[in-house]
Amino acid sequence: MGEAALESLRALPVHRWRTGVLVRALPYIGYGGAAGGFALAVFFRFWHLNAVGYNSDEAVYAGQARALAHDPQVVQLFPVFRAHPLLFQTILSIGYRLGGGDLMGRSLAAAFGIGTVILVYLTGRLLYGRRAGLVAALVIALMPYDVLVSRQVLLDGPATFFATASLYLVARYATSLQRPWLYAAGGAMGLTILAKETSILAIGALFVFFALSPEVKTRTRDLGLAALAMFAVALAYPLSIHIAGGGHRGQNYLLWQLFRRPNHEWSFYPATVPLVMGPLVVGCALLGLILLRRQMSWRETLLLSWILVPAVFFQLLPVKGFQYLLPAAPPVALLAGRMLALWRPPPLTLRALRVPGAVVSAALCVLVLTSVGLESWRRISPKESGVFIAGSGGLPGGRQTGLWVRNNTPLGSEFLAIGPSMANLISFYGYRKAYGISVGPNPLRRNPAYEPIGNADLALRRNEVQYIVWDAYSYARSPFFGDKLLEKVRKYNGVLKFSVTVRLPTKDGLSASRSLIRVYKVRS
Amino acid sequence: MRRTAVIACIAGLGLALALGAGSARAAAPRTPIHHFITLMQENHTFDNYFGNYPGADGIPSDICMPVNPHRGSKPCVKPFHIGTNSVSPRDLDHSAATARLQYDGGRMDGFISALTRRNQDGRLAMGYRNGDDLPFYWNLADQYVLYDRFFSSAFAGSYLNHVYWVSGSPAAGFDRVPPGGLGNLPTIFDRLQKAHVTWKFYVQNYDPDLNYRTVDRFPGNRASQVIWVPILNFARYVDDPAIMRHVVPLSEYYKDLDNGTLPEVSYIAPSGPSEHPPSNLASGQAFVRGLINSLMDSSAWRSSAFLLAYDDWGGWYDHVTPPRVDNFGYGFRVPAILVSPYAREGFIDSTTLDFTSILRFIEQNWGLRPLTRRDATANSIGSGFDFAAAPRPASFVSAHRGPLEEEASVVRSRVYTLYLGALGLPVLIVLSAAVALMRRRKRSEAAS
């Protein structure tokens, strides 16, 4: 499909609007929409950003960044080389060197999220015109999935930003067939891998795209040069591990990820991701593929391969994470934007009232955006809960507990928690070494990034561990180890020193106080 | 009227005096140390534990102990790290007689031969431990005060040195419990009682029925309670329930720390984890770590001092000839560490000290009269303090030693170079792409 076809596509949805005041107001509406979309993206990503403390993964990445910045309090607690590449952590560490705190970590992640919104707009404008770009940008700006993950110090937000940049540059190449854009896309792909190594899947998406899109004529030599650019950039990951002598741990982690037992049911993604992308958004994207099937081109092939390749891979991978499919969110938003901007429904007749198709289209657009906006608003509003899904937000009470630990326990004291999640928070906020009792000593059965305690009873008897931390979130996931931990509290004369409690609604409509986190001092 | 006033004044004065006498004022500490704790572990010399500790007066590099000094300097045994040869740890004889044979009139060359006389493998005396065996103690020395001229008070075993620990005296000079107890020998507890300074003797696995009168009914190691808790050898204490309330199980130490009721002076006697050879050193360190950690984790920490010492040399080699202060001592050097928020950091204190130096510190700190000439003339362990410095915050000392997994700064700088370089590369590609496209566009415009 060439430029002429693109022009006809651009012309298709708006030609009826080119009359009167509306035509003159259109640019201003566009600018207003863009400004509003940007403002919404900023608002949803920064509002109450630091109201709840970090979760475990955030603590690990921020801890790595602080270790890189040579923060003496955490340099022994968070090894720089754990499991993932360090692009985001390296950028974040510069902020820590300049004196930034917890808020800065999340602000940087949110900035990447806003960058993704801008890139979605640019890509949408390039592929389907300004209006589609604007709608797609609004969709991603308000989408709960992107909003939630962008508000956390996770690698998936930056990886999605660089993946979307790669998508834009590939689209740029496909529309112009100018080779430098392909090389630039290769470089951006390299950064995507440096943000999170699983993004290497995007290579598969590109392969599928070029294989299924013969109209985008590309020489093998150019693809090779683009791949070279990608590998040249991505080389920083293995090279840095090699220099630091940390390759063993990285390889172990990859093997463990590939062969570990599943951590969620197979239905985890189908049941979770469409809901957080917005059912109406996903519906619009699918509906657009059907309703606008006559305009199908390499554009949709590109977007679909960008969605399906990672979706299929992660569906098959035993390890499932809430945020893993985030790079698929921008192409979903683009497909939804395509449908909402390009599809013109027939006029709707309600008794005597005849509603023009444009108004129906606009109402649908408002409905979709409102639905995702309200859901995002609901999810970012601070609330207390005893249930927690990794990657879905901060951990209430975690920061409070960590700060209590920092201020009320001697330096060098060691902690035992149910699992590594709370242990990471104790280490990050409390500056104390913490173990998870659920981390098994068998290297084949545990995440190699975690340090097992080995014999917890021996450590407690030898007074190498002086505190036990029980938390409701880990208990919900692992009641067996939660009970084991409470056994040790009893066995080693545990004295409750600190607790975080919340009032939660009960089944009979009342509310009851529930203990979220408890810190015990123990002694053999 | 005047008469009434005079009577009232006299009555008031009398009442005031009576009240004053009834509530005798306790002696106030003269330093910021309001809580002093002393623990006596068992049977090691300084060279055995810290002979290779950097900076300390440790094992000389050229030492080779003759197997039989009366037959010349060869054959001899060089000091060795225990576990690196076939010599296995055991309880070396540590009687007063063996001590004098090892001392050999000040020649310090009888460490092997004295044990060989006892049908023991005398080579073991030359064995030593290092930081891998004693990670907690070496870490403790890194951060607090290690005394490298701390001598046992007597050329003797546990009993006599423990008596010195509380009385500054050898009593009758026997290195075992006398049948009639220790009579009226004054002890530091008398001084503390008189000065209303609070004190307790914490005893691990304490059995209140076990004292010098009943010791024969307790066979085996349990009898060590009487040796390690000298207060149980005095009729005037054993028969006084008020005094015996000061002798309590060790569990009360932890309760007192939790409740903020730690007395001003605490003596602690271990039981199983005393490190008496050949017992497990790890369990001894864990025991001491528990005591110190609990102190650090309490309100008492900011005004406390904890002194860890070892009661006698245990038959092990030590290269420093003990100064002769009287017929009984000093004995060979023993390890001693001072832990306190006011202790000098990573300081090796070479002041000549012995167990009476502990008494000296208690007496000076609470203004008590010395017990004997020994404690009156002894140096105080106070040389390890720096009261001019601000108290150090509590910081648990690690039970692990060795290189830590700290990322070297060179690695960090390479990470920065690689990742920021990688970030710059695509930017360069995009910029060159944009420049190339602009040039191409200009060329095509020029051509058209």
Interface residues (C-beta under 8 A of the other chain):
Chain A: A67 L68 H70 V75 Q76 P79 V80 F81 L86 L87 T90 I91 L169 Q178 P180 W181 Y183 A184 G186 G187 A188 G190 L191 L194 A229 A232 V233 A234 L235 A236 L239 S240 I243 A244 T409 P410 L411 G412 S413 E414 R461 R462 N463 E464 Q466 V495 K521 R523 S524
Chain B: Y254 D258 A282 S283 Q285 A286 F287 R289 G290 N293 S294 M296 D297 P393 A394 S395 F396 V397 S398 A399 L404 E405 E406 E407 S409 V411 R412 R414 V415 Y416 L418 Y419 L420 G421 A422 L423 L425 P426 I429 V430 S432 A433 A434 A436 L437 R440
